[in-house]
Amino acid sequence: MKRLSRPGEGEILLLTASRLLDGRIVWLGEGDHWHESIAEAVRFTYEEAGPALERALAQAEQKEVVAVYEVVARDTRPPEPVTTREAIRAHGPSVHPDFSYDHAPVREKEKVG
């Protein structure tokens, strides 16, 4: 398994995936449970993340997640991903909430007749 992520000073690694049921971004938390909130993610050093990633990949199907990988984040409360892509995945869509799928207004059906 090739690992590309190495945290710098003041950074840690998190594990993330996509949940199969609804496609939501999830973060590996305590007890190998997946959570929607990055605040619940377990923080790993580079050395700790390797075995945790291998375990998460081996259990992915059973835990109903796909695309498990490491994310470098600043060691803050909550952790803050260092890349824009991962920040968007962690904190939601990059569009105004009124235009996201979860918040789009429902149009009434036009009456016929």
ABEGO torsion letter per residue (X at the ends): XBBABBBBBGBBBBBBBBBAAAGBBBBBBBGGBBBABAAABBBBBAAAAAAAAAAAAAAAAAAGBBGBBBBBBBBBOBBBBABAAAAAAAAEBABBAAABAAABBBBBBBBBX
